[in-house]
């Protein structure tokens, strides 16, 4: 599976990738906080809170075309719903950062192309 759904990113950018870039950067900051909250919730056995956090991350990442991260969030959300710590929990943060970097690079590249036309 590809890391990004670039068609989804393009649809969200609606021809102005430079306007979507700050949203992706904001998602990076917020997502890091959410991942920290998720870790605390799991350590404390607050599975409902963990499920809510994963649901939010899944939705936002799907909206921005970060399909591999979205799929991992979906997988983890299902496991947390069964009150178990996801075996791939440790993969969330690295995949999140890789997805953000890839989306940012894609949008910057398309923003540069758009402004040079």
C-alpha positions as CSV (number, residue, x, y, z in Angstrom):
1,X,0.0,0.0,0.0
2,X,1.2,3.5,-0.9
3,X,2.0,5.9,2.0
4,X,-0.2,8.6,0.6
5,X,-3.3,8.9,-1.5
6,X,-2.0,11.9,-3.6
7,X,-5.4,12.2,-5.3
8,X,-7.0,12.8,-1.9
9,X,-4.3,15.4,-1.1
10,X,-4.9,17.1,-4.5
11,X,-8.6,17.1,-3.8
12,X,-8.1,18.7,-0.4
13,X,-5.7,21.3,-1.8
14,X,-8.2,22.2,-4.5
15,X,-5.5,23.7,-6.7
16,X,-3.9,25.6,-3.9
17,X,-1.4,23.3,-2.2
18,X,0.2,26.2,-0.4
19,X,-3.0,26.6,1.6
20,X,-3.2,23.0,2.7
21,X,0.5,23.0,3.9
22,X,-0.2,24.9,7.1
23,X,-3.0,22.5,7.9
24,X,-0.7,19.5,7.5
25,X,1.9,21.2,9.7
26,X,-0.7,21.9,12.3
27,X,-1.8,18.2,12.2
28,X,1.9,17.3,12.9
29,X,1.9,19.4,16.1
30,X,-1.5,18.2,17.2
31,X,-0.9,14.6,16.2
32,X,2.3,14.4,18.3
33,X,0.3,15.6,21.3
34,X,-2.5,13.1,20.5
35,X,0.0,10.3,20.3
36,X,1.4,11.3,23.7
37,X,-2.2,11.3,25.1
38,X,-2.8,7.9,23.5
39,X,0.3,6.5,25.2
40,X,-0.8,7.8,28.6
41,X,-4.4,6.5,28.1
42,X,-3.1,3.0,27.2
43,X,-0.7,2.9,30.2
44,X,-3.5,3.9,32.5
45,X,-5.9,1.4,31.0
46,X,-8.3,4.1,29.7
47,X,-9.3,2.2,26.5
48,X,-12.3,4.3,25.7
49,X,-10.1,7.5,25.7
50,X,-7.5,5.6,23.6
51,X,-10.2,4.6,21.1
52,X,-11.4,8.2,20.8
53,X,-7.9,9.4,20.1
54,X,-7.3,6.8,17.5
55,X,-10.6,7.5,15.9
56,X,-9.7,11.2,15.6
57,X,-6.2,10.5,14.2
58,X,-7.8,8.0,11.8
59,X,-10.3,10.5,10.5
60,X,-7.8,13.4,10.1
61,X,-5.2,11.3,8.4
62,X,-7.7,9.8,6.0
63,X,-9.0,13.2,5.1
64,X,-5.4,14.3,4.3
65,X,-4.7,11.1,2.3
66,X,-2.3,9.5,4.7
67,X,-3.6,6.1,4.0
68,X,-1.1,3.8,5.6
69,X,-1.3,5.7,8.9
70,X,-5.1,5.8,8.6
71,X,-5.1,2.0,8.2
72,X,-2.8,1.5,11.2
73,X,-5.0,3.7,13.3
74,X,-8.0,1.6,12.2
75,X,-6.2,-1.6,13.1
76,X,-5.2,-0.2,16.6
77,X,-8.6,1.2,17.2
78,X,-10.1,-2.2,16.7
79,X,-7.7,-3.8,19.2
80,X,-8.2,-1.0,21.8
81,X,-12.0,-1.5,21.4
82,X,-11.3,-5.1,22.6
83,X,-9.3,-3.6,25.5
84,X,-5.9,-4.7,24.4
85,X,-2.8,-2.8,23.8
86,X,-2.2,-2.9,20.0
87,X,0.9,-5.0,19.1
88,X,1.9,-2.4,16.5
89,X,1.4,0.6,18.8
90,X,5.2,1.4,18.5
91,X,4.7,1.8,14.8
92,X,2.3,4.7,15.1
93,X,4.7,7.6,15.8
94,X,7.3,6.7,13.1
95,X,4.6,6.1,10.5
96,X,2.9,9.3,11.5
97,X,6.1,11.3,11.1
98,X,6.9,9.6,7.8
99,X,3.4,10.4,6.5
100,X,3.6,14.0,7.5
101,X,7.1,14.4,5.9
102,X,5.8,12.8,2.7
103,X,2.6,14.9,2.6
104,X,4.6,18.1,3.3
105,X,7.1,17.3,0.6
106,X,4.4,16.5,-1.9
107,X,2.5,19.7,-1.2
108,X,5.7,21.9,-1.3
109,X,6.6,20.3,-4.6
110,X,3.2,21.0,-6.1
111,X,3.1,24.5,-4.6
112,X,6.3,25.3,-6.3
113,X,5.0,24.0,-9.6
114,X,1.8,25.9,-9.1
115,X,3.6,29.2,-8.4
116,X,5.9,28.8,-11.4
117,X,3.1,28.4,-13.9
